[in-house]
Amino acid sequence: MDDLISTSWLADRLTESDLVVLDASWFLPEHGRNPRTDFASGHIPGARFLDLAALTDADDALPMMLPSDHAFNEAMRALGISNDTRVVVYDDSPLHTSARAWWMMRLMGVPRVAILDGGLGQWRGEGRALEMGDAAPASGIFMAHSDRGLVRDKSAMLANLASGEEQMVDARSPARFAGEEPEPRAGVEPGHIPGSLNLPYARLFDAEGKWRPPAELRAAFEDAGVDLHRPIVTTCGSGVTAATLVFALHLLGHEAALYDGSWSEWGAADVPKAKGPA
């Protein structure tokens, strides 16, 4: 199973017993959508709903922080996922949130996980069948084997400001990166981490919401000033769209780190901040 799979590939394998399909849609409040309600109104047949909002560290005040291994184990087992399961994740979100699910699952030791190219929009646009309601899968047998070596925290990012070892690439819009518009979260100042480069995640996708081919992904990073031969750490607002950059780099053969607290943490902290374009 490739890291990025097509709708036709998935349609041919939907009934295979070791394959689990997960809807990993997640939205911001301004989108005015409820992912669980959307799932119940129509999803890929046999799919199960992965609640990204719930699969976080409940003890951390920051949004979307990685859950503990124990919490992740419980979520995977409830979804009927075992360590030998093949997993396909998709979404119907403008944020392309299946990348966050892919990143988290790989980090936690799910050995075979792929993203459905084009997500539910592509599936639906091709006139493929949808299923309504919810799923009640049998419990899986899953044990996380997490490796958080490519997760960065605020201390690591502060150290990187001094060392310059890792290029920092911010997935937010140019206006948010430049600090030209207010942040959606209270107490968070606008701007970006000094020295960061800006590659808005939307540039990784074509007009149909499919991932751009490798040559175009490579060009997008290079146009943003990224040296693909040097280490990279990705950031965004809360660690969600930063995962799209990680996945794109993975497709290019480059394993990047991700700052999980991202601007939600940095923008609210007493740390150096910058404004203006990259």
Secondary structure, DSSP 8 states (H G I E B T S, - for coil): --SEE-HHHHHTTTT-TTEEEEE-----GGG---HHHHHHH-BSTT-EE--TTTSS-TT-SSTT----HHHHHHHHHHTT--TT-EEEEE---TT-THHHHHHHHHHTT-SEEEEETTHHHHHHHTT---B-S---------------TTEE-HHHHHHHHHH--SEEEE-S-HHHHHT-S--SSTT--SSB-TT-EE--GGGGB-TTS-B--HHHHHHHHHHTT--TTS-EEEE-SSSSTHHHHHHHHHHTT---EEESSHHHHHTTSSS--B-S--
